[in-house]
Amino acid sequence: MIKVNVYLALGDSITAGYGVESPFSFPSLYAAFLQRHNPDLHMINCGVNGLSTCGLLDLLQTNHNLRHSVSQASLITLTIGSNDLLHLIGNPNQIMNTSLKHMFNTMGQNLTQIGDTFRRLNSRATVKVATLYNPLPAGPYVQYFEQAQGVLDNANAMIVTWAKRYGADPVYIDREFRGKERLLIDRDYVHPNAAGYQVMAKTFARY
């Protein structure tokens, strides 16, 4: 069990806990678990709805409060990348478009700069980054599942490579959700429901 004084949750609407009350977001649930062993834990949730890798990089470069939080954290969790891909999943006919290559190039460059910034500000923190799950089996675009899965597999390979490069721990959320999408995805067919956030918190606690 890692010793945690400051836990910083960074990322998109999944970190923000879209669709549930704040105490039921995965960072809040994970923090509650950590507080069993770290009663003085301070959790900061900086999740932002709609955040992409580009948006996160901009915040890390320009938001002084966020930069300070990164420098002070002993644990950082990260959910990022879904919004880089979401427009492709939302328009499945574009998945094979040449814009896909450009999107992956941009995402990779952003992740590199994010990792460099993390480690420049804080070389000691434990960093845990989630892989991306495929929500399509839960909703009306299930016929595009295989196409989307190929895109997500490439994105997750990038995330895992990034984690290894920057001494972070990949947290395989995609494996936990696979085959359980109808149980764990909310009625918007994108975000986790309360049960999904619980699964995420337990998975972050295991890695």
C-alpha positions in Angstrom: 0.0 0.0 0.0 1.5 3.3 -1.1 1.7 6.2 1.4 -0.5 9.0 0.1 -0.8 12.5 1.5 -2.1 14.3 -1.6 -4.1 12.5 -4.3 -4.7 14.5 -7.5 -7.3 13.1 -9.9 -6.7 14.5 -13.4 -8.7 14.0 -16.6 -11.9 14.2 -18.4 -15.6 13.8 -17.5 -14.9 10.2 -16.3 -12.6 11.7 -13.6 -15.2 14.5 -12.9 -17.8 11.8 -12.3 -20.2 12.7 -15.0 -23.7 11.4 -14.3 -23.3 10.7 -10.6 -23.0 12.8 -7.4 -19.5 13.7 -6.4 -19.2 11.1 -3.6 -19.8 8.4 -6.2 -17.2 9.4 -8.7 -14.4 7.0 -9.0 -11.8 9.4 -7.5 -14.0 9.9 -4.4 -14.5 6.1 -4.0 -10.8 5.4 -4.5 -9.9 8.2 -2.0 -12.2 6.6 0.5 -10.4 3.3 0.1 -7.0 5.0 0.5 -8.1 6.9 3.6 -8.4 3.6 5.4 -4.6 3.5 5.4 -3.9 7.2 5.0 -6.5 9.0 7.2 -4.9 12.4 6.5 -5.3 12.0 2.7 -6.3 15.1 0.8 -8.0 14.5 -2.5 -8.2 17.1 -5.3 -10.4 16.3 -8.2 -9.5 18.3 -11.3 -11.6 16.4 -13.8 -13.0 18.6 -16.6 -15.9 17.6 -18.8 -14.8 17.3 -22.4 -11.1 17.5 -21.7 -8.8 16.2 -24.4 -5.0 15.6 -24.4 -4.6 19.1 -25.9 -6.8 20.7 -23.2 -4.9 18.9 -20.4 -1.6 20.0 -21.9 -2.8 23.6 -22.0 -3.9 23.4 -18.4 -0.6 22.0 -17.3 1.3 24.7 -19.1 -0.8 27.7 -18.0 -2.7 26.9 -14.8 -0.4 27.7 -11.9 -2.7 26.2 -9.3 -2.8 22.9 -11.2 1.0 22.9 -11.7 1.4 23.4 -7.9 -1.0 20.5 -7.2 0.9 18.3 -9.5 4.2 19.2 -7.8 2.7 18.4 -4.4 0.9 15.1 -5.2 2.1 11.8 -4.0 -0.5 10.0 -6.2 -1.9 11.1 -9.6 -4.7 9.3 -11.5 -5.4 10.1 -15.1 -8.2 9.4 -17.5 -7.5 11.0 -20.9 -7.9 10.3 -24.6 -11.6 9.5 -24.9 -12.4 13.0 -26.2 -9.6 12.8 -28.7 -11.4 9.8 -30.1 -15.0 10.6 -29.4 -15.8 12.5 -32.6 -14.7 9.4 -34.5 -16.8 7.1 -32.5 -19.7 9.5 -32.7 -19.3 9.5 -36.5 -18.4 5.8 -37.1 -18.2 6.2 -40.9 -15.2 8.5 -40.4 -13.2 5.9 -38.5 -11.2 4.9 -41.5 -10.7 8.5 -42.7 -7.1 9.8 -43.0 -7.9 12.2 -40.1 -7.4 9.2 -37.9 -3.6 9.2 -38.5 -3.5 12.9 -37.8 -5.4 12.4 -34.5 -3.1 9.7 -33.3 0.0 11.8 -34.1 -1.4 14.8 -32.3 -2.5 12.7 -29.3 1.0 11.1 -29.1 2.7 14.4 -29.2 0.4 15.8 -26.5 0.9 12.8 -24.3 4.7 13.2 -24.6 4.5 16.8 -23.5 2.1 15.9 -20.6 4.5 13.2 -19.4 7.5 15.5 -19.6 5.6 18.1 -17.7 4.5 15.6 -15.0 8.0 14.4 -14.4 9.5 17.9 -14.5 7.1 19.1 -11.9 7.1 15.9 -9.8 9.6 13.0 -10.3 8.4 11.1 -7.3 4.6 10.8 -7.6 2.9 7.5 -8.3 1.0 8.0 -11.6 -1.8 5.7 -12.6 -3.4 6.1 -16.1 -6.6 4.4 -17.2 -6.9 2.6 -20.5 -10.0 3.4 -22.6 -13.0 1.2 -22.7 -15.3 0.7 -25.7 -18.9 1.8 -24.8 -20.5 0.9 -28.1 -21.9 -2.6 -27.1 -24.2 -0.7 -24.6 -25.8 1.6 -27.2 -27.2 2.1 -30.7 -23.8 2.0 -32.5 -23.1 -1.6 -31.6 -22.6 -2.5 -35.3 -19.5 -0.4 -35.3 -18.0 -2.1 -32.3 -15.2 -3.9 -34.2 -14.1 -0.8 -36.1 -14.1 1.3 -32.9 -12.2 -1.5 -31.0 -9.4 -1.3 -33.5 -9.0 2.4 -32.9 -9.2 1.9 -29.1 -6.6 -0.9 -29.2 -4.2 1.5 -30.9 -5.0 4.3 -28.4 -4.5 1.9 -25.5 -1.2 0.6 -26.8 -0.1 4.3 -26.9 -1.3 4.8 -23.4 0.5 1.7 -22.1 3.7 2.7 -23.9 3.4 6.2 -22.4 3.0 4.8 -18.9 6.1 2.7 -19.2 8.1 5.6 -20.6 7.2 7.9 -17.7 7.2 5.3 -14.8 3.5 5.2 -14.5 1.1 2.3 -14.0 -1.4 1.4 -16.7 -4.8 0.6 -15.2 -6.7 -1.7 -17.5 -10.2 -0.4 -17.3 -11.0 -1.7 -20.7 -10.5 -5.3 -19.5 -12.9 -4.8 -16.6 -15.6 -3.3 -18.8 -15.4 -5.8 -21.7 -18.5 -7.9 -21.9 -20.2 -6.0 -19.1 -20.9 -2.8 -21.0 -24.7 -3.0 -20.5 -24.2 -3.3 -16.8 -21.5 -0.6 -16.3 -22.4 2.1 -18.9 -24.9 4.8 -18.3 -27.9 5.6 -20.4 -25.9 8.2 -22.4 -24.0 5.1 -23.8 -20.7 6.8 -23.1 -20.0 7.3 -19.4 -19.9 4.8 -16.6 -22.9 4.5 -14.3 -22.6 4.2 -10.5 -21.6 0.6 -10.8 -19.1 1.4 -13.5 -17.4 4.0 -11.3 -17.3 1.5 -8.5 -15.5 -1.0 -10.7 -13.1 1.8 -11.8 -12.2 2.6 -8.2 -11.6 -1.0 -7.3 -9.5 -1.5 -10.4 -7.3 1.6 -9.6 -6.9 0.2 -6.0 -5.6 -3.1 -7.4 -2.9 -1.7 -9.6 
